[in-house]
């Protein structure tokens, strides 16, 4: 195979799903890494390296051009690496030009087909899907460098006017009934939007006895949690409540999540930056587009059951039912604890297949940057801004003085399993829901999901976060030290006088 067969218009042609970007070269499991290059090398690139290397030994015009810059025997690898980098840069420039041309088209962006997430050896976080529901997406920024965009420049844009909204309210709270009615009536009569609510809302005793709910009861639509697919139905989400309400809204969407606007009507409100008093103007501004967004990463947690243990249990109990695997997306954290057992939990922690340590204590918290201010911070972890691509690992009451919380890159894969010599099983929960037991041999695989939660900011990404730290957690709130009085003896006392004595 000649080098000109591998090159077309200055781009490397790769087989399968591999592609080249300016930051990394995606590779399959059988890919190799060339330690002389800064890029992971796909097998086809390895073949390109061999082809160009062989051509450099022959007296062709190609080798003569390379020899003009130095001797081929000493600069062979540098020439090939330069070729790969040129391919990467040309491919990136062409990709940016295509995106810019598509962004200039006035027509609506067609619905994208989400592909399965393929693991790589890159430590970077997987690129999030920036299509939020049927009509929400990240606004194209011409100042975007390569594929890395400043989180502060992330703004919401609508490919078409939103026509449906999901309103989720805090349950068992009579104080939210009137704001909920005002909001739903405004969406139906003023904005002419289709309003979706939970099926349990229609059975709320406080709403049934409210005469203002009767005219709009037949106009709202409902859905069944866990059964109805809301991906193509909901354009916009409004939450009335606290942080738990937003966590519940996130659990309804296991893939693309529409933009979420959360109003603070709960007890904490760390994730709810909006006040309800002026909701008409605030929502109108968001529906016009160009609102600041915080992409809150989620964790994809998959519980993998041990089939050998299942077979042993089935033989003992004569039960043919197998424990099913399950997959959950969490916004805050995944917690592994000892459950009702009085013994310490012993779980093994693996990162990208390498055994890191054994956690002996009450359990382990694996949290997102958003969840770093929840259970993790109560267990002694640091607080991380939601825009930082990372995964936080925090032990719960470890039986060790040196086991401190750690932060790992968002692109790694974690595996947590019960140690073979553990005295008891462990229990796992996902954002406080779907609690289940894991036995010896079972494992939980944790990766960063490509489907973040686009949370709309009231001010901006930085201001909202620090305001929440100050208001909800009273971060660095203290009595300020007074300055010295003008007539204080400490001011007039001279250090030179004391030195002279």
PEKALIN-V843374 format. One record per residue. N is the residue number from 1. RES is the residue in one letter. OMEGA is omega in whole degrees, 0 to 359 (* if undefined). Layout:
N_RES_OMEGA / N_RES_OMEGA
This chain:
1_X_181 / 2_X_183 / 3_X_181 / 4_X_175 / 5_X_179 / 6_X_182 / 7_X_177 / 8_X_182 / 9_X_176 / 10_X_182 / 11_X_176 / 12_X_178 / 13_X_182 / 14_X_179 / 15_X_177 / 16_X_183 / 17_X_181 / 18_X_179 / 19_X_182 / 20_X_172 / 21_X_182 / 22_X_181 / 23_X_181 / 24_X_175 / 25_X_181 / 26_X_180 / 27_X_177 / 28_X_183 / 29_X_180 / 30_X_178 / 31_X_180 / 32_X_178 / 33_X_176 / 34_X_185 / 35_X_177 / 36_X_180 / 37_X_178 / 38_X_184 / 39_X_167 / 40_X_188 / 41_X_175 / 42_X_179 / 43_X_179 / 44_X_176 / 45_X_175 / 46_X_176 / 47_X_176 / 48_X_178 / 49_X_181 / 50_X_182 / 51_X_179 / 52_X_179 / 53_X_178 / 54_X_180 / 55_X_180 / 56_X_179 / 57_X_182 / 58_X_181 / 59_X_178 / 60_X_179 / 61_X_179 / 62_X_181 / 63_X_178 / 64_X_178 / 65_X_179 / 66_X_182 / 67_X_179 / 68_X_180 / 69_X_181 / 70_X_180 / 71_X_185 / 72_X_183 / 73_X_182 / 74_X_187 / 75_X_184 / 76_X_182 / 77_X_180 / 78_X_179 / 79_X_182 / 80_X_177 / 81_X_178 / 82_X_178 / 83_X_180 / 84_X_180 / 85_X_178 / 86_X_177 / 87_X_180 / 88_X_183 / 89_X_179 / 90_X_179 / 91_X_180 / 92_X_180 / 93_X_179 / 94_X_180 / 95_X_179 / 96_X_178 / 97_X_178 / 98_X_179 / 99_X_180 / 100_X_178 / 101_X_179 / 102_X_181 / 103_X_181 / 104_X_180 / 105_X_182 / 106_X_183 / 107_X_182 / 108_X_179 / 109_X_181 / 110_X_181 / 111_X_183 / 112_X_177 / 113_X_184 / 114_X_180 / 115_X_180 / 116_X_183 / 117_X_180 / 118_X_181 / 119_X_176 / 120_X_176 / 121_X_179 / 122_X_176 / 123_X_177 / 124_X_177 / 125_X_177 / 126_X_181 / 127_X_182 / 128_X_173 / 129_X_185 / 130_X_173 / 131_X_186 / 132_X_182 / 133_X_184 / 134_X_189 / 135_X_179 / 136_X_179 / 137_X_177 / 138_X_178 / 139_X_178 / 140_X_182 / 141_X_181 / 142_X_180 / 143_X_182 / 144_X_181 / 145_X_182 / 146_X_179 / 147_X_182 / 148_X_182 / 149_X_177 / 150_X_180 / 151_X_180 / 152_X_180 / 153_X_181 / 154_X_181 / 155_X_180 / 156_X_172 / 157_X_181 / 158_X_176 / 159_X_173 / 160_X_183 / 161_X_179 / 162_X_181 / 163_X_181 / 164_X_182 / 165_X_175 / 166_X_180 / 167_X_180 / 168_X_181 / 169_X_176 / 170_X_183 / 171_X_176 / 172_X_178 / 173_X_183 / 174_X_181 / 175_X_182 / 176_X_184 / 177_X_182 / 178_X_174 / 179_X_178 / 180_X_179 / 181_X_179 / 182_X_182 / 183_X_182 / 184_X_178 / 185_X_180 / 186_X_178 / 187_X_184 / 188_X_188 / 189_X_184 / 190_X_185 / 191_X_179 / 192_X_181 / 193_X_175 / 194_X_185 / 195_X_175 / 196_X_175 / 197_X_177 / 198_X_180 / 199_X_180 / 200_X_180 / 201_X_181 / 202_X_180 / 203_X_179 / 204_X_183 / 205_X_181 / 206_X_179 / 207_X_180 / 208_X_182 / 209_X_180 / 210_X_182 / 211_X_180 / 212_X_181 / 213_X_183 / 214_X_181 / 215_X_184 / 216_X_183 / 217_X_181 / 218_X_182 / 219_X_178 / 220_X_178 / 221_X_183 / 222_X_178 / 223_X_178 / 224_X_182 / 225_X_179 / 226_X_182 / 227_X_181 / 228_X_177 / 229_X_183 / 230_X_187 / 231_X_184 / 232_X_183 / 233_X_188 / 234_X_176 / 235_X_193 / 236_X_180 / 237_X_174 / 238_X_180 / 239_X_175 / 240_X_182 / 241_X_180 / 242_X_181 / 243_X_179 / 244_X_178 / 245_X_178 / 246_X_177 / 247_X_178 / 248_X_178 / 249_X_178 / 250_X_181 / 251_X_180 / 252_X_184 / 253_X_180 / 254_X_175 / 255_X_183 / 256_X_182 / 257_X_175 / 258_X_177 / 259_X_185 / 260_X_175 / 261_X_188 / 262_X_178 / 263_X_184 / 264_X_176 / 265_X_180 / 266_X_183 / 267_X_183 / 268_X_176 / 269_X_178 / 270_X_182 / 271_X_184 / 272_X_188 / 273_X_186 / 274_X_172 / 275_X_190 / 276_X_187 / 277_X_184 / 278_X_187 / 279_X_182 / 280_X_182 / 281_X_181 / 282_X_180 / 283_X_178 / 284_X_178 / 285_X_179 / 286_X_180 / 287_X_176 / 288_X_180 / 289_X_178 / 290_X_176 / 291_X_179 / 292_X_183 / 293_X_168 / 294_X_179 / 295_X_181 / 296_X_182 / 297_X_177 / 298_X_178 / 299_X_175 / 300_X_185 / 301_X_180 / 302_X_178 / 303_X_181 / 304_X_182 / 305_X_178 / 306_X_183 / 307_X_179 / 308_X_178 / 309_X_178 / 310_X_180 / 311_X_178 / 312_X_179 / 313_X_180 / 314_X_179 / 315_X_181 / 316_X_185 / 317_X_183 / 318_X_179 / 319_X_184 / 320_X_182 / 321_X_179 / 322_X_176 / 323_X_186 / 324_X_170 / 325_X_181 / 326_X_181 / 327_X_183 / 328_X_173 / 329_X_184 / 330_X_178 / 331_X_181 / 332_X_186 / 333_X_168 / 334_X_186 / 335_X_172 / 336_X_182 / 337_X_184 / 338_X_179 / 339_X_182 / 340_X_183 / 341_X_177 / 342_X_183 / 343_X_175 / 344_X_175 / 345_X_176 / 346_X_180 / 347_X_179 / 348_X_181 / 349_X_177 / 350_X_174 / 351_X_183 / 352_X_176 / 353_X_180 / 354_X_178 / 355_X_184 / 356_X_183 / 357_X_173 / 358_X_182 / 359_X_177 / 360_X_183 / 361_X_179 / 362_X_179 / 363_X_185 / 364_X_178 / 365_X_173 / 366_X_190 / 367_X_172 / 368_X_172 / 369_X_175 / 370_X_180 / 371_X_180 / 372_X_178 / 373_X_180 / 374_X_182 / 375_X_184 / 376_X_182 / 377_X_176 / 378_X_178 / 379_X_175 / 380_X_181 / 381_X_176 / 382_X_178 / 383_X_184 / 384_X_177 / 385_X_183 / 386_X_181 / 387_X_179 / 388_X_179 / 389_X_184 / 390_X_172 / 391_X_182 / 392_X_179 / 393_X_186 / 394_X_176 / 395_X_177 / 396_X_180 / 397_X_182 / 398_X_178 / 399_X_181 / 400_X_179 / 401_X_185 / 402_X_182 / 403_X_181 / 404_X_176 / 405_X_181 / 406_X_177 / 407_X_181 / 408_X_179 / 409_X_183 / 410_X_183 / 411_X_183 / 412_X_175 / 413_X_179 / 414_X_171 / 415_X_181 / 416_X_182 / 417_X_179 / 418_X_181 / 419_X_180 / 420_X_181 / 421_X_180 / 422_X_180 / 423_X_185 / 424_X_176 / 425_X_178 / 426_X_179 / 427_X_183 / 428_X_177 / 429_X_185 / 430_X_187 / 431_X_179 / 432_X_182 / 433_X_175 / 434_X_181 / 435_X_183 / 436_X_183 / 437_X_174 / 438_X_182 / 439_X_174 / 440_X_183 / 441_X_175 / 442_X_180 / 443_X_175 / 444_X_179 / 445_X_185 / 446_X_174 / 447_X_175 / 448_X_181 / 449_X_176 / 450_X_181 / 451_X_179 / 452_X_174 / 453_X_179 / 454_X_182 / 455_X_182 / 456_X_182 / 457_X_174 / 458_X_178 / 459_X_174 / 460_X_186 / 461_X_182 / 462_X_183 / 463_X_180 / 464_X_185 / 465_X_181 / 466_X_174 / 467_X_178 / 468_X_177 / 469_X_183 / 470_X_186 / 471_X_186 / 472_X_183 / 473_X_181 / 474_X_183 / 475_X_178 / 476_X_175 / 477_X_184 / 478_X_175 / 479_X_184 / 480_X_180 / 481_X_181 / 482_X_177 / 483_X_180 / 484_X_175 / 485_X_182 / 486_X_183 / 487_X_181 / 488_X_178 / 489_X_182 / 490_X_179 / 491_X_186 / 492_X_178 / 493_X_184 / 494_X_178 / 495_X_180 / 496_X_179 / 497_X_180 / 498_X_179 / 499_X_182 / 500_X_183 / 501_X_*
